[in-house]
Amino acid sequence: MKLSPNATPLEPADLLIRMHNLVGAAVDVTGRSYGQNSRWTCHGCGYTSGCAVLSLHRGRANEHAAWCRAAYHRLG
Ligand SMILES: [Zn+2]
């Protein structure tokens, strides 16, 4: 299985949580820890969520990381 080259992308200044998907691509939760001010991005498949509260994204990003097998993307 190919491991992702995106295991350690640059950390954004507002990085709150970094997880890794099944092939090691970073899944970053960014924003602020209060209000509807956080989102998450998968550096494996390129998915980016909308803004919501951190407690919601903590679980959703972790759930995504648990099944996503994408190693890299060249979207946008
Ligand atoms: Zn993904």
N, CA, C, O and the ligand as a Tripos MOL2 file, in Angstrom:
@<TRIPOS>MOLECULE
protein
  305   303    77     0     0
PROTEIN
NO_CHARGES

@<TRIPOS>ATOM
      1 N           0.8470   -1.1830    0.0000 N.3       1 MET1
      2 CA          0.0000    0.0000    0.0000 C.3       1 MET1
      3 C           0.8870    1.2370    0.0000 C.2       1 MET1
      4 O           1.8470    1.3290    0.7650 O.2       1 MET1
      5 N           0.5530    2.1850   -0.8670 N.am      2 LYS2
      6 CA          1.3490    3.4070   -0.9410 C.3       2 LYS2
      7 C           1.0240    4.3210    0.2350 C.2       2 LYS2
      8 O          -0.1420    4.6040    0.5070 O.2       2 LYS2
      9 N           2.0480    4.7740    0.9190 N.am      3 LEU3
     10 CA          1.8290    5.7240    1.9990 C.3       3 LEU3
     11 C           1.7890    7.1320    1.4220 C.2       3 LEU3
     12 O           2.4280    7.4150    0.4090 O.2       3 LEU3
     13 N           1.0520    7.9920    2.0590 N.am      4 SER4
     14 CA          0.8660    9.3500    1.5560 C.3       4 SER4
     15 C           2.0960   10.2170    1.7460 C.2       4 SER4
     16 O           2.7370   10.1700    2.7960 O.2       4 SER4
     17 N           2.4340   11.0220    0.7200 N.am      5 PRO5
     18 CA          3.4920   12.0160    0.9040 C.3       5 PRO5
     19 C           2.9940   13.2170    1.7090 C.2       5 PRO5
     20 O           3.7720   14.1060    2.0550 O.2       5 PRO5
     21 N           1.7010   13.2360    2.0010 N.am      6 ASN6
     22 CA          1.1290   14.3690    2.7380 C.3       6 ASN6
     23 C           0.9420   14.0730    4.2170 C.2       6 ASN6
     24 O          -0.0330   14.5190    4.8210 O.2       6 ASN6
     25 N           1.8610   13.3320    4.8000 N.am      7 ALA7
     26 CA          1.7550   12.9930    6.2210 C.3       7 ALA7
     27 C           2.0880   14.1800    7.1180 C.2       7 ALA7
     28 O           1.5630   14.2940    8.2260 O.2       7 ALA7
     29 N           2.9560   15.0570    6.6400 N.am      8 THR8
     30 CA          3.3540   16.2000    7.4770 C.3       8 THR8
     31 C           3.3470   17.4960    6.6710 C.2       8 THR8
     32 O           4.3870   18.1380    6.5240 O.2       8 THR8
     33 N           2.1680   17.8920    6.1410 N.am      9 PRO9
     34 CA          2.1090   19.1800    5.4430 C.3       9 PRO9
     35 C           2.3690   20.3140    6.4300 C.2       9 PRO9
     36 O           2.2980   20.1090    7.6420 O.2       9 PRO9
     37 N           2.6660   21.4970    5.9250 N.am     10 LEU10
     38 CA          2.8880   22.6430    6.8070 C.3      10 LEU10
     39 C           1.7020   22.8040    7.7450 C.2      10 LEU10
     40 O           0.5490   22.6550    7.3410 O.2      10 LEU10
     41 N           1.9990   23.1090    8.9970 N.am     11 GLU11
     42 CA          0.9250   23.2780    9.9710 C.3      11 GLU11
     43 C           0.3670   24.6900    9.8700 C.2      11 GLU11
     44 O           1.0940   25.6590   10.0890 O.2      11 GLU11
     45 N          -0.9380   24.8210    9.5360 N.am     12 PRO12
     46 CA         -1.5220   26.1560    9.5120 C.3      12 PRO12
     47 C          -1.5150   26.7660   10.9110 C.2      12 PRO12
     48 O          -1.5260   26.0420   11.9070 O.2      12 PRO12
     49 N          -1.4970   28.0770   10.9860 N.am     13 ALA13
     50 CA         -1.4280   28.7610   12.2810 C.3      13 ALA13
     51 C          -2.6290   28.4320   13.1620 C.2      13 ALA13
     52 O          -2.5310   28.4780   14.3880 O.2      13 ALA13
     53 N          -3.7650   28.1010   12.5420 N.am     14 ASP14
     54 CA         -4.9690   27.8230   13.3240 C.3      14 ASP14
     55 C          -5.2520   26.3160   13.4510 C.2      14 ASP14
     56 O          -6.3910   25.9070   13.6780 O.2      14 ASP14
     57 N          -4.1940   25.4980   13.3000 N.am     15 LEU15
     58 CA         -4.3750   24.0520   13.4390 C.3      15 LEU15
     59 C          -4.7690   23.7010   14.8780 C.2      15 LEU15
     60 O          -4.1010   24.0960   15.8340 O.2      15 LEU15
     61 N          -5.8650   22.9510   15.0090 N.am     16 LEU16
     62 CA         -6.3430   22.5310   16.3320 C.3      16 LEU16
     63 C          -6.0200   21.0570   16.5960 C.2      16 LEU16
     64 O          -5.5620   20.6970   17.6810 O.2      16 LEU16
     65 N          -6.2650   20.2120   15.5940 N.am     17 ILE17
     66 CA         -6.0560   18.7710   15.7550 C.3      17 ILE17
     67 C          -5.5200   18.2130   14.4380 C.2      17 ILE17
     68 O          -6.0170   18.5700   13.3700 O.2      17 ILE17
     69 N          -4.5360   17.3620   14.5010 N.am     18 ARG18
     70 CA         -4.0800   16.6530   13.2980 C.3      18 ARG18
     71 C          -4.2630   15.1580   13.5290 C.2      18 ARG18
     72 O          -3.7950   14.6000   14.5210 O.2      18 ARG18
     73 N          -4.9520   14.5310   12.5940 N.am     19 MET19
     74 CA         -5.1280   13.0730   12.6090 C.3      19 MET19
     75 C          -4.5030   12.5560   11.3290 C.2      19 MET19
     76 O          -4.0310   13.3490   10.5140 O.2      19 MET19
     77 N          -4.4870   11.2500   11.1320 N.am     20 HIS20
     78 CA         -3.9670   10.6700    9.8980 C.3      20 HIS20
     79 C          -4.9080    9.5930    9.4090 C.2      20 HIS20
     80 O          -5.4520    8.8190   10.1950 O.2      20 HIS20
     81 N          -5.0950    9.5510    8.0890 N.am     21 ASN21
     82 CA         -5.9790    8.5300    7.5300 C.3      21 ASN21
     83 C          -5.2450    7.1910    7.4340 C.2      21 ASN21
     84 O          -4.1350    7.0500    7.9480 O.2      21 ASN21
     85 N          -5.8580    6.2230    6.7830 N.am     22 LEU22
     86 CA         -5.3140    4.8630    6.7720 C.3      22 LEU22
     87 C          -3.9680    4.7320    6.0780 C.2      22 LEU22
     88 O          -3.2320    3.7770    6.3290 O.2      22 LEU22
     89 N          -3.6370    5.6840    5.2050 N.am     23 VAL23
     90 CA         -2.3470    5.6220    4.5120 C.3      23 VAL23
     91 C          -1.4330    6.7620    4.9380 C.2      23 VAL23
     92 O          -0.4320    7.0450    4.2790 O.2      23 VAL23
     93 N          -1.7820    7.4150    6.0410 N.am     24 GLY24
     94 CA         -0.8850    8.4000    6.6380 C.3      24 GLY24
     95 C          -1.0810    9.8350    6.2160 C.2      24 GLY24
     96 O          -0.3400   10.7050    6.6730 O.2      24 GLY24
     97 N          -2.0700   10.1300    5.3430 N.am     25 ALA25
     98 CA         -2.3130   11.5200    4.9600 C.3      25 ALA25
     99 C          -2.9090   12.2760    6.1460 C.2      25 ALA25
    100 O          -3.7490   11.7490    6.8770 O.2      25 ALA25
    101 N          -2.4650   13.5070    6.3220 N.am     26 ALA26
    102 CA         -2.9510   14.3100    7.4400 C.3      26 ALA26
    103 C          -4.4030   14.7190    7.2260 C.2      26 ALA26
    104 O          -4.8100   15.0570    6.1140 O.2      26 ALA26
    105 N          -5.1640   14.6840    8.2900 N.am     27 VAL27
    106 CA         -6.5270   15.2050    8.3250 C.3      27 VAL27
    107 C          -6.5070   16.2800    9.4050 C.2      27 VAL27
    108 O          -6.4080   15.9790   10.5950 O.2      27 VAL27
    109 N          -6.6020   17.5360    8.9760 N.am     28 ASP28
    110 CA         -6.4250   18.6640    9.8950 C.3      28 ASP28
    111 C          -7.7450   19.3060   10.2700 C.2      28 ASP28
    112 O          -8.5610   19.6130    9.4010 O.2      28 ASP28
    113 N          -7.9580   19.5090   11.5620 N.am     29 VAL29
    114 CA         -9.0680   20.3150   12.0500 C.3      29 VAL29
    115 C          -8.4830   21.6860   12.3570 C.2      29 VAL29
    116 O          -7.5540   21.8080   13.1550 O.2      29 VAL29
    117 N          -9.0280   22.7150   11.7220 N.am     30 THR30
    118 CA         -8.4940   24.0650   11.8860 C.3      30 THR30
    119 C          -9.5940   25.0230   12.3180 C.2      30 THR30
    120 O         -10.7790   24.6940   12.2720 O.2      30 THR30
    121 N          -9.1860   26.1960   12.7330 N.am     31 GLY31
    122 CA        -10.1470   27.2340   13.1060 C.3      31 GLY31
    123 C          -9.9990   27.6130   14.5640 C.2      31 GLY31
    124 O          -8.8910   27.7500   15.0810 O.2      31 GLY31
    125 N         -11.1490   27.7810   15.2210 N.am     32 ARG32
    126 CA        -11.1600   28.1740   16.6230 C.3      32 ARG32
    127 C         -11.9450   27.1460   17.4260 C.2      32 ARG32
    128 O         -12.8070   26.4390   16.9030 O.2      32 ARG32
    129 N         -11.6250   27.0880   18.6890 N.am     33 SER33
    130 CA        -12.2230   26.0550   19.5250 C.3      33 SER33
    131 C         -13.5860   26.4410   20.0720 C.2      33 SER33
    132 O         -14.1780   25.6730   20.8310 O.2      33 SER33
    133 N         -14.0950   27.5970   19.7140 N.am     34 TYR34
    134 CA        -15.4110   28.0200   20.1940 C.3      34 TYR34
    135 C         -16.2780   28.4530   19.0160 C.2      34 TYR34
    136 O         -15.7690   28.8560   17.9700 O.2      34 TYR34
    137 N         -17.5850   28.3660   19.2000 N.am     35 GLY35
    138 CA        -18.5280   28.8000   18.1720 C.3      35 GLY35
    139 C         -18.4850   27.9160   16.9280 C.2      35 GLY35
    140 O         -17.8840   26.8420   16.9250 O.2      35 GLY35
    141 N         -19.1340   28.3950   15.8820 N.am     36 GLN36
    142 CA        -19.1890   27.6500   14.6100 C.3      36 GLN36
    143 C         -17.9860   28.0240   13.7490 C.2      36 GLN36
    144 O         -18.1400   28.4540   12.6060 O.2      36 GLN36
    145 N         -16.7930   27.8580   14.3040 N.am     37 ASN37
    146 CA        -15.6000   28.4110   13.6680 C.3      37 ASN37
    147 C         -14.5240   27.3910   13.3420 C.2      37 ASN37
    148 O         -13.3540   27.7530   13.2170 O.2      37 ASN37
    149 N         -14.8870   26.1360   13.2040 N.am     38 SER38
    150 CA        -13.8550   25.1640   12.8490 C.3      38 SER38
    151 C         -14.2890   24.3890   11.6080 C.2      38 SER38
    152 O         -15.4740   24.3140   11.2850 O.2      38 SER38
    153 N         -13.3070   23.8180   10.9250 N.am     39 ARG39
    154 CA        -13.5530   22.9760    9.7610 C.3      39 ARG39
    155 C         -12.4460   21.9490    9.6910 C.2      39 ARG39
    156 O         -11.4620   22.0440   10.4250 O.2      39 ARG39
    157 N         -12.5950   20.9660    8.8180 N.am     40 TRP40
    158 CA        -11.5250   19.9940    8.6690 C.3      40 TRP40
    159 C         -11.2660   19.7180    7.2050 C.2      40 TRP40
    160 O         -12.1570   19.8180    6.3620 O.2      40 TRP40
    161 N         -10.0270   19.3690    6.9240 N.am     41 THR41
    162 CA         -9.5610   19.1120    5.5660 C.3      41 THR41
    163 C          -8.7510   17.8330    5.5600 C.2      41 THR41
    164 O          -7.9140   17.6120    6.4350 O.2      41 THR41
    165 N          -9.0030   16.9840    4.5610 N.am     42 CYS42
    166 CA         -8.2130   15.7610    4.3880 C.3      42 CYS42
    167 C          -7.1690   15.9990    3.3000 C.2      42 CYS42
    168 O          -7.5140   16.3290    2.1660 O.2      42 CYS42
    169 N          -5.9140   15.8340    3.6410 N.am     43 HIS43
    170 CA         -4.8390   16.0300    2.6630 C.3      43 HIS43
    171 C          -4.6480   14.7960    1.7810 C.2      43 HIS43
    172 O          -3.7750   14.7850    0.9140 O.2      43 HIS43
    173 N          -5.4500   13.7670    1.9950 N.am     44 GLY44
    174 CA         -5.3980   12.5900    1.1390 C.3      44 GLY44
    175 C          -6.3630   12.7110   -0.0300 C.2      44 GLY44
    176 O          -5.9650   12.5330   -1.1810 O.2      44 GLY44
    177 N          -7.6300   13.0110    0.2500 N.am     45 CYS45
    178 CA         -8.6430   13.0600   -0.8060 C.3      45 CYS45
    179 C          -9.0670   14.4740   -1.1560 C.2      45 CYS45
    180 O          -9.7330   14.6800   -2.1700 O.2      45 CYS45
    181 N          -8.7000   15.4490   -0.3450 N.am     46 GLY46
    182 CA         -9.0170   16.8360   -0.6530 C.3      46 GLY46
    183 C         -10.3370   17.3220   -0.0950 C.2      46 GLY46
    184 O         -10.7050   18.4790   -0.3030 O.2      46 GLY46
    185 N         -11.0660   16.4540    0.6170 N.am     47 TYR47
    186 CA        -12.3590   16.8980    1.1520 C.3      47 TYR47
    187 C         -12.1660   17.9890    2.1900 C.2      47 TYR47
    188 O         -11.2850   17.8990    3.0440 O.2      47 TYR47
    189 N         -12.9970   19.0230    2.1090 N.am     48 THR48
    190 CA        -13.0020   20.0830    3.1130 C.3      48 THR48
    191 C         -14.4260   20.2720    3.5900 C.2      48 THR48
    192 O         -15.3420   20.4050    2.7790 O.2      48 THR48
    193 N         -14.6220   20.2860    4.8940 N.am     49 SER49
    194 CA        -15.9590   20.4240    5.4580 C.3      49 SER49
    195 C         -16.3760   21.8910    5.4710 C.2      49 SER49
    196 O         -15.5810   22.7870    5.1880 O.2      49 SER49
    197 N         -17.6270   22.1080    5.8030 N.am     50 GLY50
    198 CA        -18.0940   23.4560    6.0920 C.3      50 GLY50
    199 C         -17.7610   23.7960    7.5340 C.2      50 GLY50
    200 O         -17.1770   22.9780    8.2460 O.2      50 GLY50
    201 N         -18.1230   24.9880    7.9690 N.am     51 CYS51
    202 CA        -17.8240   25.4140    9.3360 C.3      51 CYS51
    203 C         -18.8830   24.8950   10.3060 C.2      51 CYS51
    204 O         -20.0760   24.8960   10.0000 O.2      51 CYS51
    205 N         -18.4360   24.4600   11.4640 N.am     52 ALA52
    206 CA        -19.3300   24.0170   12.5300 C.3      52 ALA52
    207 C         -18.5540   24.0530   13.8390 C.2      52 ALA52
    208 O         -17.4130   24.5130   13.8770 O.2      52 ALA52
    209 N         -19.1680   23.5710   14.9060 N.am     53 VAL53
    210 CA        -18.5050   23.5870   16.2060 C.3      53 VAL53
    211 C         -17.4390   22.4940   16.2800 C.2      53 VAL53
    212 O         -17.5600   21.4530   15.6340 O.2      53 VAL53
    213 N         -16.4080   22.7390   17.0650 N.am     54 LEU54
    214 CA        -15.2750   21.8180   17.1590 C.3      54 LEU54
    215 C         -15.7020   20.4260   17.6050 C.2      54 LEU54
    216 O         -15.1960   19.4320   17.0850 O.2      54 LEU54
    217 N         -16.6190   20.3400   18.5540 N.am     55 SER55
    218 CA        -17.0120   19.0230   19.0700 C.3      55 SER55
    219 C         -17.5920   18.1440   17.9610 C.2      55 SER55
    220 O         -17.4320   16.9240   17.9940 O.2      55 SER55
    221 N         -18.2540   18.7420   16.9960 N.am     56 LEU56
    222 CA        -18.8060   17.9950   15.8630 C.3      56 LEU56
    223 C         -17.6880   17.5550   14.9210 C.2      56 LEU56
    224 O         -17.6570   16.4050   14.4830 O.2      56 LEU56
    225 N         -16.7810   18.4620   14.6140 N.am     57 HIS57
    226 CA        -15.7140   18.1380   13.6680 C.3      57 HIS57
    227 C         -14.6980   17.1570   14.2430 C.2      57 HIS57
    228 O         -14.1000   16.3780   13.5010 O.2      57 HIS57
    229 N         -14.5040   17.1900   15.5330 N.am     58 ARG58
    230 CA        -13.5660   16.2320   16.1470 C.3      58 ARG58
    231 C         -13.9870   14.8030   15.7920 C.2      58 ARG58
    232 O         -13.1590   13.9830   15.3950 O.2      58 ARG58
    233 N         -15.2580   14.5220   15.9370 N.am     59 GLY59
    234 CA        -15.7650   13.1780   15.6420 C.3      59 GLY59
    235 C         -15.8080   12.8790   14.1550 C.2      59 GLY59
    236 O         -15.4460   11.7820   13.7300 O.2      59 GLY59
    237 N         -16.2470   13.8480   13.3600 N.am     60 ARG60
    238 CA        -16.3760   13.6010   11.9100 C.3      60 ARG60
    239 C         -15.0120   13.4450   11.2460 C.2      60 ARG60
    240 O         -14.8420   12.5830   10.3840 O.2      60 ARG60
    241 N         -14.0540   14.2530   11.6280 N.am     61 ALA61
    242 CA        -12.7110   14.1330   11.0440 C.3      61 ALA61
    243 C         -12.0970   12.7960   11.4370 C.2      61 ALA61
    244 O         -11.4430   12.1500   10.6190 O.2      61 ALA61
    245 N         -12.3010   12.3820   12.6670 N.am     62 ASN62
    246 CA        -11.7730   11.1020   13.1200 C.3      62 ASN62
    247 C         -12.4450    9.9440   12.3780 C.2      62 ASN62
    248 O         -11.7870    8.9720   12.0060 O.2      62 ASN62
    249 N         -13.7420   10.0560   12.1680 N.am     63 GLU63
    250 CA        -14.4760    9.0290   11.4220 C.3      63 GLU63
    251 C         -13.9620    8.9510    9.9830 C.2      63 GLU63
    252 O         -13.7660    7.8580    9.4520 O.2      63 GLU63
    253 N         -13.7450   10.0930    9.3600 N.am     64 HIS64
    254 CA        -13.2220   10.1280    7.9950 C.3      64 HIS64
    255 C         -11.8360    9.4880    7.9520 C.2      64 HIS64
    256 O         -11.5540    8.6660    7.0800 O.2      64 HIS64
    257 N         -10.9800    9.8650    8.8860 N.am     65 ALA65
    258 CA         -9.6110    9.3340    8.9160 C.3      65 ALA65
    259 C          -9.6180    7.8140    9.0790 C.2      65 ALA65
    260 O          -8.6890    7.1360    8.6400 O.2      65 ALA65
    261 N         -10.6580    7.2860    9.7070 N.am     66 ALA66
    262 CA        -10.7260    5.8490    9.9550 C.3      66 ALA66
    263 C         -11.0490    5.0350    8.7130 C.2      66 ALA66
    264 O         -10.8040    3.8280    8.6930 O.2      66 ALA66
    265 N         -11.6010    5.6710    7.6590 N.am     67 TRP67
    266 CA        -11.9080    4.8990    6.4440 C.3      67 TRP67
    267 C         -11.2770    5.4340    5.1740 C.2      67 TRP67
    268 O         -11.2410    4.7130    4.1770 O.2      67 TRP67
    269 N         -10.7810    6.6510    5.1580 N.am     68 CYS68
    270 CA        -10.2220    7.2420    3.9340 C.3      68 CYS68
    271 C          -8.8710    6.5900    3.6120 C.2      68 CYS68
    272 O          -7.9910    6.5010    4.4680 O.2      68 CYS68
    273 N          -8.7260    6.1360    2.3590 N.am     69 ARG69
    274 CA         -7.4790    5.4960    1.9170 C.3      69 ARG69
    275 C          -6.7660    6.3260    0.8720 C.2      69 ARG69
    276 O          -5.8170    5.8460    0.2510 O.2      69 ARG69
    277 N          -7.1960    7.5550    0.6610 N.am     70 ALA70
    278 CA         -6.5700    8.4090   -0.3550 C.3      70 ALA70
    279 C          -5.2070    8.8930    0.1300 C.2      70 ALA70
    280 O          -5.0460    9.2830    1.2870 O.2      70 ALA70
    281 N          -4.2300    8.8600   -0.7740 N.am     71 ALA71
    282 CA         -2.8790    9.2180   -0.3910 C.3      71 ALA71
    283 C          -2.5110   10.6490   -0.8070 C.2      71 ALA71
    284 O          -1.6730   11.2930   -0.1760 O.2      71 ALA71
    285 N          -3.1530   11.1360   -1.8820 N.am     72 TYR72
    286 CA         -2.7220   12.4020   -2.4330 C.3      72 TYR72
    287 C          -3.8000   12.9220   -3.3590 C.2      72 TYR72
    288 O          -4.5760   12.1330   -3.8990 O.2      72 TYR72
    289 N          -3.8680   14.1950   -3.5520 N.am     73 HIS73
    290 CA         -4.8310   14.7520   -4.5010 C.3      73 HIS73
    291 C          -4.2190   15.9330   -5.2160 C.2      73 HIS73
    292 O          -3.3160   16.6000   -4.7090 O.2      73 HIS73
    293 N          -4.7260   16.1710   -6.3890 N.am     74 ARG74
    294 CA         -4.2940   17.3410   -7.1740 C.3      74 ARG74
    295 C          -5.5320   18.0670   -7.6270 C.2      74 ARG74
    296 O          -5.6840   18.3820   -8.8070 O.2      74 ARG74
    297 N          -6.4080   18.3290   -6.6990 N.am     75 LEU75
    298 CA         -7.6560   19.0210   -7.0040 C.3      75 LEU75
    299 C          -7.4500   20.5090   -6.8790 C.2      75 LEU75
    300 O          -6.6680   20.9740   -6.0490 O.2      75 LEU75
    301 N          -8.1470   21.2470   -7.6980 N.am     76 GLY76
    302 CA         -8.1470   22.7120   -7.5940 C.3      76 GLY76
    303 C          -6.7690   23.2410   -7.7410 C.2      76 GLY76
    304 O          -6.5650   24.4540   -7.6820 O.2      76 GLY76
    305 ZN         -9.8990   11.7740    2.8480 Zn       77 ZN77
@<TRIPOS>BOND
     1     1     2 1
     2     2     3 1
     3     3     4 2
     4     3     5 am
     5     5     6 1
     6     6     7 1
     7     7     8 2
     8     7     9 am
     9     9    10 1
    10    10    11 1
    11    11    12 2
    12    11    13 am
    13    13    14 1
    14    14    15 1
    15    15    16 2
    16    15    17 am
    17    17    18 1
    18    18    19 1
    19    19    20 2
    20    19    21 am
    21    21    22 1
    22    22    23 1
    23    23    24 2
    24    23    25 am
    25    25    26 1
    26    26    27 1
    27    27    28 2
    28    27    29 am
    29    29    30 1
    30    30    31 1
    31    31    32 2
    32    31    33 am
    33    33    34 1
    34    34    35 1
    35    35    36 2
    36    35    37 am
    37    37    38 1
    38    38    39 1
    39    39    40 2
    40    39    41 am
    41    41    42 1
    42    42    43 1
    43    43    44 2
    44    43    45 am
    45    45    46 1
    46    46    47 1
    47    47    48 2
    48    47    49 am
    49    49    50 1
    50    50    51 1
    51    51    52 2
    52    51    53 am
    53    53    54 1
    54    54    55 1
    55    55    56 2
    56    55    57 am
    57    57    58 1
    58    58    59 1
    59    59    60 2
    60    59    61 am
    61    61    62 1
    62    62    63 1
    63    63    64 2
    64    63    65 am
    65    65    66 1
    66    66    67 1
    67    67    68 2
    68    67    69 am
    69    69    70 1
    70    70    71 1
    71    71    72 2
    72    71    73 am
    73    73    74 1
    74    74    75 1
    75    75    76 2
    76    75    77 am
    77    77    78 1
    78    78    79 1
    79    79    80 2
    80    79    81 am
    81    81    82 1
    82    82    83 1
    83    83    84 2
    84    83    85 am
    85    85    86 1
    86    86    87 1
    87    87    88 2
    88    87    89 am
    89    89    90 1
    90    90    91 1
    91    91    92 2
    92    91    93 am
    93    93    94 1
    94    94    95 1
    95    95    96 2
    96    95    97 am
    97    97    98 1
    98    98    99 1
    99    99   100 2
   100    99   101 am
   101   101   102 1
   102   102   103 1
   103   103   104 2
   104   103   105 am
   105   105   106 1
   106   106   107 1
   107   107   108 2
   108   107   109 am
   109   109   110 1
   110   110   111 1
   111   111   112 2
   112   111   113 am
   113   113   114 1
   114   114   115 1
   115   115   116 2
   116   115   117 am
   117   117   118 1
   118   118   119 1
   119   119   120 2
   120   119   121 am
   121   121   122 1
   122   122   123 1
   123   123   124 2
   124   123   125 am
   125   125   126 1
   126   126   127 1
   127   127   128 2
   128   127   129 am
   129   129   130 1
   130   130   131 1
   131   131   132 2
   132   131   133 am
   133   133   134 1
   134   134   135 1
   135   135   136 2
   136   135   137 am
   137   137   138 1
   138   138   139 1
   139   139   140 2
   140   139   141 am
   141   141   142 1
   142   142   143 1
   143   143   144 2
   144   143   145 am
   145   145   146 1
   146   146   147 1
   147   147   148 2
   148   147   149 am
   149   149   150 1
   150   150   151 1
   151   151   152 2
   152   151   153 am
   153   153   154 1
   154   154   155 1
   155   155   156 2
   156   155   157 am
   157   157   158 1
   158   158   159 1
   159   159   160 2
   160   159   161 am
   161   161   162 1
   162   162   163 1
   163   163   164 2
   164   163   165 am
   165   165   166 1
   166   166   167 1
   167   167   168 2
   168   167   169 am
   169   169   170 1
   170   170   171 1
   171   171   172 2
   172   171   173 am
   173   173   174 1
   174   174   175 1
   175   175   176 2
   176   175   177 am
   177   177   178 1
   178   178   179 1
   179   179   180 2
   180   179   181 am
   181   181   182 1
   182   182   183 1
   183   183   184 2
   184   183   185 am
   185   185   186 1
   186   186   187 1
   187   187   188 2
   188   187   189 am
   189   189   190 1
   190   190   191 1
   191   191   192 2
   192   191   193 am
   193   193   194 1
   194   194   195 1
   195   195   196 2
   196   195   197 am
   197   197   198 1
   198   198   199 1
   199   199   200 2
   200   199   201 am
   201   201   202 1
   202   202   203 1
   203   203   204 2
   204   203   205 am
   205   205   206 1
   206   206   207 1
   207   207   208 2
   208   207   209 am
   209   209   210 1
   210   210   211 1
   211   211   212 2
   212   211   213 am
   213   213   214 1
   214   214   215 1
   215   215   216 2
   216   215   217 am
   217   217   218 1
   218   218   219 1
   219   219   220 2
   220   219   221 am
   221   221   222 1
   222   222   223 1
   223   223   224 2
   224   223   225 am
   225   225   226 1
   226   226   227 1
   227   227   228 2
   228   227   229 am
   229   229   230 1
   230   230   231 1
   231   231   232 2
   232   231   233 am
   233   233   234 1
   234   234   235 1
   235   235   236 2
   236   235   237 am
   237   237   238 1
   238   238   239 1
   239   239   240 2
   240   239   241 am
   241   241   242 1
   242   242   243 1
   243   243   244 2
   244   243   245 am
   245   245   246 1
   246   246   247 1
   247   247   248 2
   248   247   249 am
   249   249   250 1
   250   250   251 1
   251   251   252 2
   252   251   253 am
   253   253   254 1
   254   254   255 1
   255   255   256 2
   256   255   257 am
   257   257   258 1
   258   258   259 1
   259   259   260 2
   260   259   261 am
   261   261   262 1
   262   262   263 1
   263   263   264 2
   264   263   265 am
   265   265   266 1
   266   266   267 1
   267   267   268 2
   268   267   269 am
   269   269   270 1
   270   270   271 1
   271   271   272 2
   272   271   273 am
   273   273   274 1
   274   274   275 1
   275   275   276 2
   276   275   277 am
   277   277   278 1
   278   278   279 1
   279   279   280 2
   280   279   281 am
   281   281   282 1
   282   282   283 1
   283   283   284 2
   284   283   285 am
   285   285   286 1
   286   286   287 1
   287   287   288 2
   288   287   289 am
   289   289   290 1
   290   290   291 1
   291   291   292 2
   292   291   293 am
   293   293   294 1
   294   294   295 1
   295   295   296 2
   296   295   297 am
   297   297   298 1
   298   298   299 1
   299   299   300 2
   300   299   301 am
   301   301   302 1
   302   302   303 1
   303   303   304 2
@<TRIPOS>SUBSTRUCTURE
     1 MET1         2 RESIDUE 1 A MET
     2 LYS2         6 RESIDUE 1 A LYS
     3 LEU3        10 RESIDUE 1 A LEU
     4 SER4        14 RESIDUE 1 A SER
     5 PRO5        18 RESIDUE 1 A PRO
     6 ASN6        22 RESIDUE 1 A ASN
     7 ALA7        26 RESIDUE 1 A ALA
     8 THR8        30 RESIDUE 1 A THR
     9 PRO9        34 RESIDUE 1 A PRO
    10 LEU10       38 RESIDUE 1 A LEU
    11 GLU11       42 RESIDUE 1 A GLU
    12 PRO12       46 RESIDUE 1 A PRO
    13 ALA13       50 RESIDUE 1 A ALA
    14 ASP14       54 RESIDUE 1 A ASP
    15 LEU15       58 RESIDUE 1 A LEU
    16 LEU16       62 RESIDUE 1 A LEU
    17 ILE17       66 RESIDUE 1 A ILE
    18 ARG18       70 RESIDUE 1 A ARG
    19 MET19       74 RESIDUE 1 A MET
    20 HIS20       78 RESIDUE 1 A HIS
    21 ASN21       82 RESIDUE 1 A ASN
    22 LEU22       86 RESIDUE 1 A LEU
    23 VAL23       90 RESIDUE 1 A VAL
    24 GLY24       94 RESIDUE 1 A GLY
    25 ALA25       98 RESIDUE 1 A ALA
    26 ALA26      102 RESIDUE 1 A ALA
    27 VAL27      106 RESIDUE 1 A VAL
    28 ASP28      110 RESIDUE 1 A ASP
    29 VAL29      114 RESIDUE 1 A VAL
    30 THR30      118 RESIDUE 1 A THR
    31 GLY31      122 RESIDUE 1 A GLY
    32 ARG32      126 RESIDUE 1 A ARG
    33 SER33      130 RESIDUE 1 A SER
    34 TYR34      134 RESIDUE 1 A TYR
    35 GLY35      138 RESIDUE 1 A GLY
    36 GLN36      142 RESIDUE 1 A GLN
    37 ASN37      146 RESIDUE 1 A ASN
    38 SER38      150 RESIDUE 1 A SER
    39 ARG39      154 RESIDUE 1 A ARG
    40 TRP40      158 RESIDUE 1 A TRP
    41 THR41      162 RESIDUE 1 A THR
    42 CYS42      166 RESIDUE 1 A CYS
    43 HIS43      170 RESIDUE 1 A HIS
    44 GLY44      174 RESIDUE 1 A GLY
    45 CYS45      178 RESIDUE 1 A CYS
    46 GLY46      182 RESIDUE 1 A GLY
    47 TYR47      186 RESIDUE 1 A TYR
    48 THR48      190 RESIDUE 1 A THR
    49 SER49      194 RESIDUE 1 A SER
    50 GLY50      198 RESIDUE 1 A GLY
    51 CYS51      202 RESIDUE 1 A CYS
    52 ALA52      206 RESIDUE 1 A ALA
    53 VAL53      210 RESIDUE 1 A VAL
    54 LEU54      214 RESIDUE 1 A LEU
    55 SER55      218 RESIDUE 1 A SER
    56 LEU56      222 RESIDUE 1 A LEU
    57 HIS57      226 RESIDUE 1 A HIS
    58 ARG58      230 RESIDUE 1 A ARG
    59 GLY59      234 RESIDUE 1 A GLY
    60 ARG60      238 RESIDUE 1 A ARG
    61 ALA61      242 RESIDUE 1 A ALA
    62 ASN62      246 RESIDUE 1 A ASN
    63 GLU63      250 RESIDUE 1 A GLU
    64 HIS64      254 RESIDUE 1 A HIS
    65 ALA65      258 RESIDUE 1 A ALA
    66 ALA66      262 RESIDUE 1 A ALA
    67 TRP67      266 RESIDUE 1 A TRP
    68 CYS68      270 RESIDUE 1 A CYS
    69 ARG69      274 RESIDUE 1 A ARG
    70 ALA70      278 RESIDUE 1 A ALA
    71 ALA71      282 RESIDUE 1 A ALA
    72 TYR72      286 RESIDUE 1 A TYR
    73 HIS73      290 RESIDUE 1 A HIS
    74 ARG74      294 RESIDUE 1 A ARG
    75 LEU75      298 RESIDUE 1 A LEU
    76 GLY76      302 RESIDUE 1 A GLY
    77 ZN77       305 GROUP 0 **** ****
